[in-house]
Structures are given as C-alpha cells and as structure tokens.
Amino acid sequence: MKFQSLITLIAISTLTLNITACNGSQSSSEKITFSCGVKNDVPTTVGKTLRGEISIIRWVSDFGAEVGYTPQKRCEEVSNRFQEYYNQGILNYITTGRQNNYDTLCVSSENGGACDGLLLTLKPGDSASSLIPQLFDVASLGSGPIEQSSSKISIDFKKLLEIAPVENN
C-alpha cells in the first residue's frame, strides 16, 4: 500500500513538473521581438510574434539623412526602442507628443496617458495625428485599434499586433 502511494505521489509530482515546464516555455515563446529588416528593399521595423512577422513601420522618408539619420539608421534605432519599451512593459499604446518643437510618437503604458518613452520624431510640417494612421497602415485593419480624442490620437499596440496582417516570407 505504501509503495502504491509512493508511485502515485511520484506520478503527480512528475505531472506537476511537466505542466510547469510547458507553461514556463509557453510564456517565454510568446515574447515578441522587434528588429529592423528589409522588406521590398525598404528598411522596415518588424515585430516577430507567434502568428508571424508583422511590418510595423516602413522607413521611406529621408528626414534626418543630412545629419546621418538614414532610413536604415532610423529603422535600427526605433526598432531597438520598440524592443526596449516592450521589455519594460510600457509598449501598450502609441500616442502623440511634442519635444523640441517637433511632433513625436511615443509610448504610453495606459490609454490617454502621458508619453513614457520617445519612439520617433516627425519631420517639420508632419502632424502626428494625421500621420499615425498612415504610418501604421490602420486603414487596412478595418476599424483598427486607433482611438482619437480632440487633442490626442492613440493606438492600442497590443490590439494592432493581434489583428495586423502577417508577412509572407
């Protein structure tokens, strides 16, 4: 009887360890990674999810090139910022802001919240509120994850990653 109880206890312990190991590996495999890749000869900030690769920003503007910020360099820097903010847990919403008299896109941990981190600076004359839908191609997502108040525009970034089309490699 004691031997049978010991076997049952070992079986339950093994099952518990296996479930824990599976759950642990599942949560680490759900991690999203951001990088700068090239899609159709254009530097592109890409998010790699369980569903596949999602093109987030295609870097076609030469804004900043005169001071060394080529589309490739901006792609690399902003892709690194996406990853950094994702790792910090504050890449929940993308919203608008101003810094040094330029419109900016930044991240916020809450909807309608303040900028928690700068993503990118827009060129003079570009309005963040009008550019954000184009930049993230929200029109192709139907109603999309975009919300606009009278003074701010905000994108639910997690929702964007859930519904955005994945790239065919």
N, C-alpha and C positions, 0 to 999 in steps of 0.2 A: 504493500500500500504506500509506504514512504517512497519507494522507488518510482512508482507511478506519479506521485505528487511532484517529485523532483523533475521527472521528464516533462510534466505539464508546465511547471514553473520555467524550465529552460525553453520550452517551445514558446511560451508567452513572452519571455524576455527577448528571444530572437525575433519574434514578430514585431515587438515594440521597437527594437533597434532598426529593423528593416524599414518600418514605416517612417521612423525619424530620419533615417538616411535618405529615403526617397523624397520626403518633404523638404529636407535641407537642400538637396541637389536641385529640386524643382524651383525653390525660391531664388537660388543663385543663377539658374538658367533663364529666369525671367528678367534678368538685368538687361537694360537697354544700353547699347554703346553708341557713341556718336563719333564720327570721323569725317575727314574731308576726302572725298573720292572724285573721280572724273566720270561724268555721265554725258554722253554725246559731245565729247571734247570740251565740256564746261565743268570747272571746279564746282562741286556740289557737297553741301553739308548733308550727310546721310545718317539716319538713325537705324540701327540694326535691332530688330525686335524678333520675338518668336514667330511672328507672321511673315517676316522677311525684311528686306531693305526698303526704307521709305526716304525718298528725296525730300528734304526739308527746305533748303534754300539753294537755288541755282545762282552762282555768282557771275553775273554777266556785266555788271556795272564796273567801270574803271575808276570810280570815285576813290581817291586816295593814291592812285598809281603814281602821281607826280612826287609823292613823298615815300614811295616804296611799298605802299599797300596795294599790291596787285590783287586781282580776283583770287588767285591761288593763296596768297598770304592771308587775306581776309577770311577765306574759307577755313584755313587751318586754325587761325586764332579763334574764330567764332565757334567752330566745331569743338575746340578744346573748352571753350566757355560753356557750351551746352553740356559737355560731359562733367565739368566741374560742378555746375549748378545742379545737375541731375544727382551726382554723388552726394551733394549737400542736402538734397531733399527739398530744394526751393524751386525746381523747374515744374511748377504746377500750372502757371498761367504766363502768357507772354502779353505784355502790356506796353503802353507808350509812356514816354517821359521826355525830359529836356535836360541837356547837360552842355555847358559852354555855348549856349545859344544855338544848339543843334537839336533837332528831334532825334530821339533814340528809341530803340526797342530794348526792353529789359524784362527780367523775370520777376515774378511775384509768387510767393507761397500761397496767397489767397486771392480770390476773385475780387477785383476792385481795390486791391491792396497797393501799397507803395512799391516802388522798384527795389528789389532786394539785390539785384546784380545787373550790370550792363551787358547786353548781348552785342549790340552794334549801333553805330552812329550813322544817321542817314545824311545824304548829301544835301547841301543847301537847296531850298525850294521843294524838297520832298516832304510831304506831310505823312507822318506815321499812321494816322488814322485812315488815310486813303491808300497807303501803300501796303499795309498789313494784309488785306485780303488778297492782293496780287502776289505778294511775297510768299505766302503760304498756300497759294492756289486754293483758297477756301471755296471759290465758286464751283469747283469740280466736286466738292464734297456735299452738294445739296445744301441743306440748311446749315450744315457745318457747325463747328464749335466756337463760333465767333459771337461775342456779346458787345454791344456798344451802348454807352451811356452818352449823355450830352457832351462830356468833356474827355472821355477815355474810351479806348477800344481794348478789348481783352480777348485772348484766345485760350480756351481750356486745352492746354497742351496734351494732357493725357488722353482726352477725347479725340484730339486730332490724330494722335498716334494709333488709336483704336480703329478709326474709320478711313484714314488716308490709304490710297491705293499703294500696294507694294510694287517694287520694280521687278521686271523680268530681267534676270541676269543673262 
